[in-house]
Amino acid sequence: MILAALVVLTAVIWVAGGLKAKPGGPVAAGPGRVVGQGLFKVQVMDARAGRMKINSFDPLANLLIVRMRVTNIGDQSYGISSFLTGVVAEPKHGKYVAADAMRSQGYAGNQVTSSIHPRLPMVVQLVWLLGNATAPPTVTVALRTWEYGQSFTTDTYYWSVTKESPISAKVAVPVRAGATS
């Protein structure tokens, strides 16, 4: 009797779509599309690679640079290094490479800044060292999900992201090779 009830219940759930695979996983996007990351709205603009300098005192290096417009939708400022925790390049499916925190920087207008302020769209330039490797024709940027939650030990609520956070979006961007600046 119980077995028959379970079979009927399972059949009803299956017919109603309850056992079908749900669409999920990261959003696939191209350059120019704004995607949500939780705390940040991100629009990947372009990518370029070549032998260049980020600052006048840097030596020439073979770099991959991805520019994106970032808007902090929270109510407090975050450093560029905090934002970098939620963004990685994906050279091969499932393999992630973090950007160079020392060379990556933000721009508010034409001024370099180390902070992303609430509701102030700014350009963030992420940099990866290529060494002797050739520039890929396309780079995939994976955006991790920022989550808002309560601290385990206090009543404080905050935004957080880790290297284990799920990927909310993947943006494939063509790379302009041979760039010099």
C-alpha positions in Angstrom: 0.0 0.0 0.0 2.8 2.5 1.0 4.8 1.4 -2.1 1.8 2.0 -4.4 1.3 5.5 -2.9 5.0 6.4 -3.4 4.8 5.2 -7.0 1.7 7.3 -7.7 3.2 10.3 -5.9 6.5 10.0 -7.9 4.5 9.8 -11.2 2.5 12.9 -10.3 5.6 14.9 -9.4 7.4 13.7 -12.6 4.4 14.6 -14.9 4.2 18.1 -13.2 7.9 18.6 -14.1 9.3 18.2 -10.6 11.9 15.7 -11.5 13.2 17.4 -14.7 16.6 19.1 -14.7 16.2 22.7 -13.9 18.1 25.3 -16.0 21.0 26.5 -14.0 24.7 27.3 -14.0 26.3 30.5 -15.0 24.9 32.9 -17.5 26.8 32.9 -20.8 27.3 36.4 -22.1 29.3 38.4 -24.6 31.1 41.7 -24.2 28.8 44.7 -23.6 26.1 42.8 -21.7 25.6 43.9 -18.0 25.6 40.9 -15.7 24.8 40.7 -12.0 27.3 39.3 -9.6 25.3 40.0 -6.4 27.1 43.0 -5.0 28.3 44.3 -8.4 26.8 44.9 -11.8 29.6 44.2 -14.4 29.8 45.0 -18.1 32.9 43.5 -19.7 33.9 45.9 -22.4 37.0 44.6 -24.2 40.3 42.7 -24.0 43.8 43.3 -25.5 47.1 41.6 -25.3 50.7 42.4 -26.1 54.0 43.8 -24.8 53.1 46.9 -22.7 53.5 48.8 -19.5 50.7 49.6 -17.1 52.6 52.4 -15.3 55.6 54.4 -16.5 57.9 52.7 -14.0 56.9 49.1 -15.0 59.1 47.1 -17.4 57.6 46.0 -20.7 55.7 42.7 -20.2 53.5 40.4 -22.2 50.1 41.1 -20.7 46.4 40.3 -21.2 44.2 43.2 -20.1 40.4 43.0 -19.7 38.5 46.2 -19.1 35.0 46.2 -17.5 32.6 48.8 -16.2 31.7 48.0 -12.6 28.9 49.4 -10.4 28.8 48.6 -6.7 25.1 48.3 -5.7 25.8 48.0 -2.0 26.1 50.8 0.5 29.8 50.7 1.4 33.0 51.0 -0.6 35.1 48.0 -1.5 38.7 47.8 -2.6 39.7 46.7 -6.1 41.5 43.7 -4.5 38.1 42.6 -2.9 36.5 42.8 -6.4 39.3 40.7 -7.9 38.4 37.8 -5.5 35.2 37.5 -7.5 36.7 37.6 -11.0 38.9 35.0 -12.7 40.0 34.1 -16.2 39.1 30.6 -17.4 41.7 29.5 -20.0 40.3 25.9 -20.0 36.9 24.7 -18.8 37.0 24.4 -15.0 40.5 25.9 -14.6 40.6 29.4 -13.2 43.4 32.0 -13.0 43.3 35.0 -10.8 44.3 38.4 -12.1 47.5 40.1 -11.0 46.4 42.2 -8.0 49.4 44.5 -8.2 48.9 45.5 -11.8 45.0 45.5 -11.9 43.5 48.9 -11.1 40.3 51.0 -11.2 39.6 54.3 -12.9 37.1 56.9 -11.8 37.2 59.2 -14.9 40.9 59.5 -15.7 42.1 59.1 -12.1 43.4 55.8 -10.8 41.6 54.6 -7.7 41.8 51.6 -5.3 38.2 51.7 -4.2 34.8 51.0 -5.8 32.3 53.3 -4.3 28.5 52.7 -4.1 26.5 53.5 -7.2 29.5 55.1 -8.9 30.2 53.3 -12.2 33.9 53.0 -12.9 36.2 51.2 -15.2 38.3 48.3 -13.7 41.3 47.0 -15.7 42.2 43.5 -14.8 45.7 42.3 -15.8 47.1 38.8 -16.4 50.8 38.1 -17.1 51.2 36.0 -20.2 55.0 35.4 -19.9 56.1 33.8 -23.1 52.7 32.5 -24.1 50.9 33.9 -27.1 47.7 35.8 -26.7 44.5 33.7 -26.9 42.0 34.7 -29.6 39.3 34.8 -26.9 39.3 35.1 -23.1 36.5 33.9 -20.9 36.1 35.9 -17.7 34.2 34.0 -14.9 32.3 36.2 -12.4 31.8 34.6 -9.0 28.6 35.2 -7.0 28.7 37.7 -4.1 26.4 36.6 -1.3 24.8 38.7 1.4 24.4 37.0 4.7 24.8 37.1 8.5 28.0 36.5 10.3 28.2 33.1 12.0 29.3 34.7 15.3 27.7 38.1 15.4 24.5 40.0 14.2 26.5 41.6 11.4 25.3 41.3 7.8 27.8 41.6 5.0 28.6 40.8 1.3 31.2 38.1 0.7 32.8 36.0 -2.0 35.4 33.3 -1.9 37.3 31.1 -4.3 34.7 28.4 -3.7 31.7 30.7 -4.5 29.6 29.6 -7.5 30.1 31.2 -10.9 27.2 33.5 -11.7 28.3 34.4 -15.3 30.9 33.7 -17.9 31.7 36.3 -20.5 33.7 35.4 -23.6 35.6 38.4 -25.0 37.7 38.5 -28.2 41.3 39.6 -27.6 42.9 42.3 -29.7 46.4 40.9 -30.1 49.5 43.1 -30.6 48.4 45.9 -28.3 51.1 48.3 -27.1 49.2 50.3 -24.6 
